[in-house]
Amino acid sequence: MVSAVACVLAPGLSHAGAWVPEPGSGYHKVSVNHFRSDDFFGSRPGFEEFRSTGVTYYGEVGVLPRLALFSSVPITRLRQVQDGTRTESSGVADVDVGARVNLLEEPVVLSAAFLFKAPYFYDEDARLPRGNGQEDYEPRLLLGKSLGRFGYFGLEAAYRFRADDPSDEFRYLVEYGVGLGENLYFRSKLDGIQSIENADVDSQVPGNPALNPEFDLGRLELTTGWNFGSPQKGKGRWGMEFTYTPDLYGDNTLRGQRFEFGVTFSH
């Protein structure tokens, strides 16, 4: 029932938010992304520029009725200029793994998710680390509502427990998506992070300026997607997406914009 409701949302949007794919069904995306920043929310003396270019795999698969597993694996190259000195780093960054379970189908779709961040694929003490080297644990509630031919609407709220010195975080997301015909769709998200301000270290540390122990950040994600061919029962479907994500507001973190092009496969 959950998957059937999801499919009426819009082509390419059935994996969105609270909806959980049926066993054996899933969604996969390989994307090339670029983030650039020459500005900072707040003050960071000596900061000049930060660049990140990478490839990310995201996948989710239904494994049981109402239960799906998901994962995100980023491979990235970082470049920073601080006080006239250029530093670079490349390789695997933090890997996310998690599960999402459907709790309610009507009158809204309600799901719960749990995410674990695995920081095991880089040196946290590098001059420009690709992560802060600590495990994170995140329970999340997701709510979705189909609007029929007008698309769907979603709300999410999460609390991220951070194992070591950095502050815990409250995370929130507001999402809207709509399809136009069988192939074209649009999706927008306001994705936010609010520090709980309980860090055990100073609010700024040397190294990667995106990894300060306490920071706030709000991003607007705008996506246009296209699915090839017509949907056919029992067959997979390829697609492509372009996403533009500017940083709207924040404190004590980078201010920039992100561009992403992805190839998708749903089945």
Kinemage of the C-alpha trace (Angstrom):
@kinemage 1
@onewidth
@group {chain A} dominant
@subgroup {mainchain}
@vectorlist {calphas} color= white
{ca met a 1} P 0.000 0.000 0.000
{ca val a 2} L 2.776 2.430 0.917
{ca ser a 3} L 4.592 1.958 -2.366
{ca ala a 4} L 1.360 2.218 -4.337
{ca val a 5} L 0.594 5.568 -2.733
{ca ala a 6} L 4.143 6.758 -3.408
{ca cys a 7} L 3.910 5.974 -7.097
{ca val a 8} L 1.012 8.380 -7.624
{ca leu a 9} L 3.072 11.290 -6.333
{ca ala a 10} L 5.094 11.939 -9.452
{ca pro a 11} L 7.497 10.011 -11.656
{ca gly a 12} L 10.926 10.042 -10.065
{ca leu a 13} L 9.586 11.056 -6.658
{ca ser a 14} L 8.396 7.706 -5.284
{ca his a 15} L 11.591 7.398 -3.198
{ca ala a 16} L 10.986 10.711 -1.489
{ca gly a 17} L 10.897 11.371 2.232
{ca ala a 18} L 8.625 9.185 4.346
{ca trp a 19} L 7.667 6.678 1.633
{ca val a 20} L 9.303 3.245 1.935
{ca pro a 21} L 9.889 1.066 -1.166
{ca glu a 22} L 8.444 -2.428 -1.368
{ca pro a 23} L 10.791 -5.400 -0.827
{ca gly a 24} L 13.096 -5.682 -3.838
{ca ser a 25} L 12.303 -2.184 -5.082
{ca gly a 26} L 14.778 0.632 -4.733
{ca tyr a 27} L 16.454 3.802 -5.923
{ca his a 28} L 20.102 4.438 -6.788
{ca lys a 29} L 21.913 7.637 -7.706
{ca val a 30} L 25.508 8.377 -8.715
{ca ser a 31} L 26.215 12.093 -8.768
{ca val a 32} L 29.073 14.445 -9.558
{ca asn a 33} L 29.053 17.520 -7.329
{ca his a 34} L 30.967 20.730 -6.811
{ca phe a 35} L 30.808 23.088 -3.828
{ca arg a 36} L 32.535 26.450 -3.739
{ca ser a 37} L 32.799 29.071 -1.037
{ca asp a 38} L 34.600 32.381 -0.782
{ca asp a 39} L 32.575 33.596 2.199
{ca phe a 40} L 31.833 32.630 5.783
{ca phe a 41} L 28.851 32.952 8.105
{ca gly a 42} L 30.519 34.823 10.956
{ca ser a 43} L 34.243 35.436 11.153
{ca arg a 44} L 37.219 33.202 10.346
{ca pro a 45} L 40.450 35.210 10.120
{ca gly a 46} L 42.645 34.274 7.192
{ca phe a 47} L 39.991 32.306 5.301
{ca glu a 48} L 40.163 32.872 1.525
{ca glu a 49} L 38.416 30.031 -0.319
{ca phe a 50} L 37.175 26.455 -0.060
{ca arg a 51} L 36.345 24.016 -2.869
{ca ser a 52} L 34.962 20.488 -2.847
{ca thr a 53} L 34.528 18.279 -5.919
{ca gly a 54} L 33.392 14.699 -5.692
{ca val a 55} L 31.342 11.681 -6.669
{ca thr a 56} L 28.628 10.307 -4.361
{ca tyr a 57} L 26.637 7.090 -4.467
{ca tyr a 58} L 23.264 7.020 -2.712
{ca gly a 59} L 21.068 3.936 -2.627
{ca glu a 60} L 18.009 2.615 -0.838
{ca val a 61} L 16.336 -0.789 -1.147
{ca gly a 62} L 13.205 -2.270 0.390
{ca val a 63} L 14.153 -5.411 2.309
{ca leu a 64} L 10.940 -6.223 4.215
{ca pro a 65} L 7.373 -4.882 4.095
{ca arg a 66} L 7.594 -1.313 5.433
{ca leu a 67} L 11.388 -1.515 5.938
{ca ala a 68} L 14.194 -0.139 3.739
{ca leu a 69} L 17.957 0.155 4.104
{ca phe a 70} L 19.927 3.101 2.701
{ca ser a 71} L 23.511 4.265 2.374
{ca ser a 72} L 25.540 7.189 1.056
{ca val a 73} L 29.215 6.920 0.059
{ca pro a 74} L 31.042 10.153 -0.912
{ca ile a 75} L 34.456 10.332 -2.575
{ca thr a 76} L 35.684 13.892 -2.558
{ca arg a 77} L 38.598 16.185 -3.286
{ca leu a 78} L 38.967 19.228 -1.031
{ca arg a 79} L 40.985 22.390 -1.603
{ca gln a 80} L 41.364 25.267 0.827
{ca val a 81} L 43.307 28.532 0.856
{ca gln a 82} L 43.943 29.890 4.362
{ca asp a 83} L 46.378 32.740 5.062
{ca gly a 84} L 47.743 32.354 1.539
{ca thr a 85} L 48.518 28.643 2.020
{ca arg a 86} L 46.813 26.082 -0.205
{ca thr a 87} L 45.915 22.657 1.247
{ca glu a 88} L 44.338 19.684 -0.510
{ca ser a 89} L 42.867 16.325 0.444
{ca ser a 90} L 41.140 13.555 -1.498
{ca gly a 91} L 39.489 10.210 -0.825
{ca val a 92} L 36.433 8.738 0.897
{ca ala a 93} L 34.673 11.011 3.395
{ca asp a 94} L 32.050 10.105 6.028
{ca val a 95} L 29.856 7.164 4.986
{ca asp a 96} L 26.207 7.082 6.090
{ca val a 97} L 24.226 3.873 6.592
{ca gly a 98} L 20.709 3.575 7.949
{ca ala a 99} L 17.241 2.067 7.976
{ca arg a 100} L 13.761 3.536 7.502
{ca val a 101} L 10.514 1.921 8.640
{ca asn a 102} L 6.952 2.935 7.821
{ca leu a 103} L 4.732 3.478 10.890
{ca leu a 104} L 1.519 4.884 9.410
{ca glu a 105} L -0.110 5.044 5.972
{ca glu a 106} L -3.221 7.166 6.514
{ca pro a 107} L -4.185 9.994 6.743
{ca val a 108} L -0.500 10.840 6.272
{ca val a 109} L 2.568 8.687 5.734
{ca leu a 110} L 4.712 8.567 8.871
{ca ser a 111} L 8.090 6.830 9.066
{ca ala a 112} L 11.039 6.614 11.422
{ca ala a 113} L 14.679 6.333 10.397
{ca phe a 114} L 17.987 5.727 12.088
{ca leu a 115} L 21.313 6.806 10.580
{ca phe a 116} L 24.879 5.971 11.568
{ca lys a 117} L 27.818 8.012 10.284
{ca ala a 118} L 30.969 5.925 9.802
{ca pro a 119} L 34.205 8.001 9.955
{ca tyr a 120} L 36.665 5.204 9.228
{ca phe a 121} L 38.050 6.064 5.793
{ca tyr a 122} L 40.332 9.082 6.347
{ca asp a 123} L 42.826 10.615 8.777
{ca glu a 124} L 41.009 12.990 11.122
{ca asp a 125} L 44.351 14.603 12.050
{ca ala a 126} L 45.225 15.569 8.466
{ca arg a 127} L 45.820 19.241 7.673
{ca leu a 128} L 42.546 19.234 5.726
{ca pro a 129} L 40.442 16.330 7.069
{ca arg a 130} L 37.451 15.020 5.116
{ca gly a 131} L 35.499 14.536 8.354
{ca asn a 132} L 35.813 15.044 12.087
{ca gly a 133} L 36.605 11.400 12.805
{ca gln a 134} L 33.714 10.671 15.157
{ca glu a 135} L 30.637 8.497 15.020
{ca asp a 136} L 27.233 10.187 14.771
{ca tyr a 137} L 23.853 8.602 15.575
{ca glu a 138} L 20.645 10.124 14.267
{ca pro a 139} L 17.002 9.119 14.903
{ca arg a 140} L 14.576 10.896 12.543
{ca leu a 141} L 10.816 11.201 12.058
{ca leu a 142} L 9.500 11.722 8.513
{ca leu a 143} L 6.000 12.804 7.522
{ca gly a 144} L 4.655 12.820 3.962
{ca lys a 145} L 1.378 13.730 2.336
{ca ser a 146} L 0.368 13.072 -1.269
{ca leu a 147} L -1.346 16.027 -2.957
{ca gly a 148} L -2.454 13.987 -5.970
{ca arg a 149} L -1.641 15.685 -9.248
{ca phe a 150} L -0.210 18.604 -7.268
{ca gly a 151} L 2.690 16.463 -6.019
{ca tyr a 152} L 3.583 15.803 -2.404
{ca phe a 153} L 4.689 17.585 0.758
{ca gly a 154} L 7.105 16.366 3.433
{ca leu a 155} L 8.399 17.333 6.881
{ca glu a 156} L 11.319 15.791 8.771
{ca ala a 157} L 12.863 16.322 12.210
{ca ala a 158} L 15.948 14.646 13.674
{ca tyr a 159} L 18.334 14.806 16.594
{ca arg a 160} L 21.964 13.987 15.839
{ca phe a 161} L 23.991 12.630 18.754
{ca arg a 162} L 27.681 13.321 18.163
{ca ala a 163} L 29.895 10.917 20.054
{ca asp a 164} L 32.792 13.159 21.078
{ca asp a 165} L 33.475 16.866 21.578
{ca pro a 166} L 31.330 18.620 18.910
{ca ser a 167} L 27.823 19.815 19.694
{ca asp a 168} L 24.745 17.679 19.125
{ca glu a 169} L 22.415 18.999 16.433
{ca phe a 170} L 18.729 19.422 15.718
{ca arg a 171} L 18.075 18.809 12.027
{ca tyr a 172} L 14.954 19.702 10.064
{ca leu a 173} L 13.730 19.476 6.486
{ca val a 174} L 10.736 20.820 4.555
{ca glu a 175} L 10.174 19.266 1.115
{ca tyr a 176} L 7.851 19.721 -1.846
{ca gly a 177} L 7.894 17.850 -5.152
{ca val a 178} L 5.700 17.670 -8.228
{ca gly a 179} L 5.753 15.860 -11.565
{ca leu a 180} L 4.748 17.195 -14.964
{ca gly a 181} L 3.712 14.275 -17.165
{ca glu a 182} L 5.422 10.893 -17.094
{ca asn a 183} L 9.014 12.096 -17.276
{ca leu a 184} L 9.679 15.563 -15.827
{ca tyr a 185} L 9.650 16.416 -12.134
{ca phe a 186} L 10.748 19.134 -9.738
{ca arg a 187} L 11.747 18.929 -6.100
{ca ser a 188} L 12.668 21.576 -3.513
{ca lys a 189} L 13.968 21.208 0.043
{ca leu a 190} L 14.818 23.533 2.898
{ca asp a 191} L 17.436 21.556 4.824
{ca gly a 192} L 18.561 22.937 8.170
{ca ile a 193} L 21.016 22.255 10.997
{ca gln a 194} L 20.721 23.960 14.406
{ca ser a 195} L 23.503 23.469 16.938
{ca ile a 196} L 22.448 22.466 20.462
{ca glu a 197} L 25.542 24.408 21.637
{ca asn a 198} L 26.893 21.751 23.977
{ca ala a 199} L 30.359 21.322 22.447
{ca asp a 200} L 33.268 20.559 24.779
{ca val a 201} L 35.817 22.429 22.631
{ca asp a 202} L 36.188 25.889 21.087
{ca ser a 203} L 33.649 26.858 18.431
{ca gln a 204} L 36.351 26.879 15.727
{ca val a 205} L 39.225 24.495 15.050
{ca pro a 206} L 42.048 24.549 12.473
{ca gly a 207} L 41.585 22.508 9.333
{ca asn a 208} L 38.325 22.074 7.453
{ca pro a 209} L 36.114 25.161 8.076
{ca ala a 210} L 32.982 23.086 7.349
{ca leu a 211} L 33.670 20.975 10.470
{ca asn a 212} L 33.487 23.490 13.310
{ca pro a 213} L 32.226 21.919 16.571
{ca glu a 214} L 29.235 24.292 16.728
{ca phe a 215} L 27.515 25.787 13.689
{ca asp a 216} L 24.069 26.523 12.209
{ca leu a 217} L 23.228 26.165 8.530
{ca gly a 218} L 20.202 26.393 6.246
{ca arg a 219} L 20.285 25.309 2.592
{ca leu a 220} L 17.757 25.504 -0.225
{ca glu a 221} L 17.934 22.509 -2.574
{ca leu a 222} L 16.344 22.901 -6.032
{ca thr a 223} L 16.180 19.817 -8.271
{ca thr a 224} L 14.968 19.199 -11.811
{ca gly a 225} L 14.761 15.578 -12.941
{ca trp a 226} L 13.918 13.589 -16.056
{ca asn a 227} L 13.070 9.882 -16.343
{ca phe a 228} L 13.658 8.138 -19.661
{ca gly a 229} L 10.930 6.127 -21.369
{ca ser a 230} L 7.576 5.171 -19.899
{ca pro a 231} L 7.078 3.404 -16.568
{ca gln a 232} L 6.580 -0.356 -16.986
{ca lys a 233} L 5.713 -2.761 -14.224
{ca gly a 234} L 8.610 -4.989 -13.263
{ca lys a 235} L 11.232 -3.001 -15.183
{ca gly a 236} L 13.814 -0.522 -13.970
{ca arg a 237} L 13.959 3.063 -15.148
{ca trp a 238} L 16.922 5.366 -15.737
{ca gly a 239} L 16.870 9.098 -15.181
{ca met a 240} L 18.980 12.166 -14.568
{ca glu a 241} L 18.859 15.066 -12.120
{ca phe a 242} L 20.386 18.510 -11.788
{ca thr a 243} L 20.464 20.150 -8.363
{ca tyr a 244} L 21.464 23.661 -7.299
{ca thr a 245} L 21.919 24.253 -3.553
{ca pro a 246} L 22.740 27.713 -2.182
{ca asp a 247} L 23.460 28.255 1.514
{ca leu a 248} L 20.803 30.698 2.763
{ca tyr a 249} L 21.646 31.335 6.403
{ca gly a 250} L 23.944 30.111 9.111
{ca asp a 251} L 26.519 30.829 11.762
{ca asn a 252} L 30.169 29.819 12.156
{ca thr a 253} L 30.410 27.854 8.903
{ca leu a 254} L 31.072 28.185 5.180
{ca arg a 255} L 28.711 30.132 2.957
{ca gly a 256} L 28.650 28.877 -0.609
{ca gln a 257} L 26.737 27.077 -3.326
{ca arg a 258} L 26.670 23.525 -4.617
{ca phe a 259} L 26.021 22.148 -8.106
{ca glu a 260} L 25.222 18.487 -8.730
{ca phe a 261} L 24.470 16.301 -11.717
{ca gly a 262} L 23.274 12.775 -11.106
{ca val a 263} L 22.244 9.612 -12.952
{ca thr a 264} L 19.414 7.688 -11.275
{ca phe a 265} L 18.011 4.178 -11.508
{ca ser a 266} L 14.764 3.077 -9.875
{ca his a 267} L 13.319 -0.450 -9.854
